[in-house]
Each structure stands twice: as structure tokens, then as C-alpha cells.
Amino acid sequence: MNLPVTVRPSGRDTLTQGDYISPNFQTIFPDKAFPNKVVGDTQGQPWPYLRREILHNWYVDQRHPYIGFLSRDEAHVLYNNALQFRGKSALEVGCWMGWSAVHLALAGVHLDIIDPILAKPEARQSVESSLEAARQEFLEFGSYVLHPGYSPQKVDELAQSGKTWSLIFIDGNHDRPAPLEDAQACVKYAAPDAMILFHDLASPEVTEGLDFLRCHGWNVMVYQTMQIMGVAWRGNVQPVRHVPDPAVTWTVPEHLRPYPICGTPEELEFRELAARVQPYTLLQDCRLYSLYRLTREICEQDRPGNIVECGSYKGGAAALMAAVVKRYSRRSRRVFACDTFTGMPEPTALDCHQGVSAVATGFGAGTLAAPITENLKQVCEVLEVTDVVTPVPGLFAETLPKFKAEMGAIALLHADGDW
């Protein structure tokens, strides 16, 4: 059952100096539930990954002024994403004084909250007091259960009954390997349609959790906020769009370069291209974005060479790379799309996976056929890159030597073949 959420009207004039909220967001202000919340002094916090140069308010509990809350914008990233999970189960790993927990509960989710600080009576009372104050102020509320303990052990314990979660927020121990271990534990119990959010991706150690999900096929994206938030999702859910504060000169840490940054011109262009090639590819967004980013980098840095793709299937990835070439390349450059286009060749005895023959996997001879005229040709026409893409039909062992001279220097090789 979905629970309605009552949000009292809060205009932009309720924002204090130093606060920002993405203009497309629904807003909520549970500040009265946190009488000890004050603006902290970023200069007095020694954590090396605190982005002191971002002049957004860094909120703290005045009783513990060295540990921060989510910024106003970050709390709204969490809240607006959570709204689509009203009435569903959610898990929070690391609640601190309850600021993030309140924003989750106000979205109407059924929330399990894990934090070792909840074993301390004073802290537990403070968190419960804030949750109950918000419940009273906003009338409509989800539900919550407090679980003192450490992740990942407590996550595994709660899941022993067969429980799964549709929304997960990871903001616990930030020191390696804890964020990775949190992600590894939580992904085991994520629902088929699920979203996992992270806070403090300014730290490369925290980013290891999101890296894990990206490498395991989840769609991923980063929100450009004070401390940087990240989101991974799968199934029938979509993260909310976010507009970074235009008054800030944003930078991207090197360890986050592989990720699309929500709301940037680059990310918007990628989403537009990915949507158009989606019917013509089996690749998930994270892999398409990698190809987009690498191709654009080659073009903008004017590195010499063409692009060769071994294993093009319906041609979506080749067309996407060609579109980037057409928009950004400073020199003449081509994309060679290599595939049989008639399906898998006849496998040999060597073609097996973990002792299972290629035929037994369901990908025997003739599977994944994609005739050029019905696929590669069409997607190239959609993106107007027919003049950039050269189809190379046949087996790699036969076509690559034949086209070697025509291909010339290779700036990017995308190897996605099978046997």
C-alpha cells in the first residue's frame, strides 16, 4: 500500500544563505525536528575529502560539531529519489543524528535504520525524538525500525528472514574497505527493481562501493553536490534529475571521471545519444558511457587514429561512437564496425565457459544475427553517421588482416566478440 506524503508548502524564500536545492525538486524542511542543527565550521574538520571550497552550508549537530549532515541539496536528492518508493522497504546504513533518516521516512518508505551509535541511549533518544517530531509536524509519515549494530553484519542478520529492500542508502563507515563491504552486502538483498544511493563520493574510498555496482551491471550516475552523491539502479526505477548549483564552479575528482555527472551538458548529450541507440545494443548505460567518454576524449585531444569495434551486433555502440566523432573530431576519422552480422560462427571444442559448451549456453551457431540493412544501416541513418561508419562483415581473423591498411592507426579498439 502506497502511503500519501503531506508536504507543507515551502517556497524558495525559506532557504537561508548558503543553502541550495535543485529547482525541479519537491521541497521539505524538517528543521524543527533538529533543535541542535547548526552550520558547522568546515575549516575545523580535518577530513581530507571535505569540499571546503563549495560554499554550501555544512550542517552539524552542535553537540558533535565535527561530523556533518547531508547538505540541504543532498537531503533533497535523497528525499526526491525516495518518493518513488513510497510504501516500499528501504534500508539506511549509517544514520548519525537522523537527518537523512527523517528525509527518507517523510517520503513514505518503511525504513530499517542501521547504525552502531544507536546502541548509545543518548544518541538513540535523539534520533527517535527527531523522527517522532517530524512525524507529528508532517502528519503523513512512513515507518521505521532502529537497529543498533554494524554493517555488513547487521544487514546479513536482518535479511535472514528473506527480507529485501527496494531503496538502500549507504552512508556508514567511510574508511576502506567498509564502503565496498557495505555495497557487497546490500546488493545481495536488493529487490529486482532497486536503487542504491551513496553519500561522500568525494572520497575515493567511498566510491569503491559504487565502483562495485558499476562493474556488476548496475546503471550508475553521480550528483554534483557539496560532498557528491552517487546512485546505482536497476529494473523499473529511474533516479531523479538534478541541476547543480549554477553559482558554483564545479570540479570533478579524478576518481569520478568514469561516471556521468547528472545535469551537465556532457551527461545530457550522452543520455540523448544512448536513448536513440538503445534498440540497437545490448550494452548497459555504464558501458556505453565509457565508450562515449573515451571517444570524446580522443577527439578533443586530437589523438590520431580510427576507431575499430570487434563485435558490433546491431551497431548501436558503433553509431554512438560515430556520433561523437562527427561532433567533436578535429580530423577525419572513421569507425569500423566488425561482425559476421549473420550470427555466431560454429563453435569449436575450445569454446566453453566453466566447462559448459557454447552450444549449451544457448549461443550456438547463428544466434545474435543482425543483418546490416535492418540494424547497423538504420541506426547510422538515425544518427546521420552513415559517412563515418564502415561495416566490415566476416570473421575477425579474416577481415582484420584484409582491412589493416585501410584501418591504419587505431585510437580506440572496442573488443566485444565471443568465439
Secondary structure, 3 states (H helix, E strand, C coil): CCCCCCCCCCCHHHCCCCCCCCCCCCCCCCHHHCCCEEECCHHHCCCCCCCCCCCCCCEEECCEEEEECCCHHHHHHHHHHHHHHCCCEEEEECCCCCHHHHHHHCCCCEEEEEEHHHHCHHHHHHHHHHHHHHHHHHCCCCEEEEEECCCCHHHHHHHCCCCCEEEEEECCCCCCCHHHHHHHHHHCCEEEEEEEEEECCCCHHHHHHHHHHHHCCCEEEEECCCCCEEEEEECCCCCCCCCCCCCCCCCCCHHHCCCCECCCHHHHHHHHHHHHHHHHCCCCHHHHHHHHHHHHHHHHCCCCCEEEEECCCCCHHHHHHHHHHHHHCCCCCCEEEEECCCCCCCCCCCCEECCEECHHHCCCCCCCCCCHHHCHHHHHHHCCCCCCEEEEECCHHHHHHHHHHHHCCEEEEEECCCC
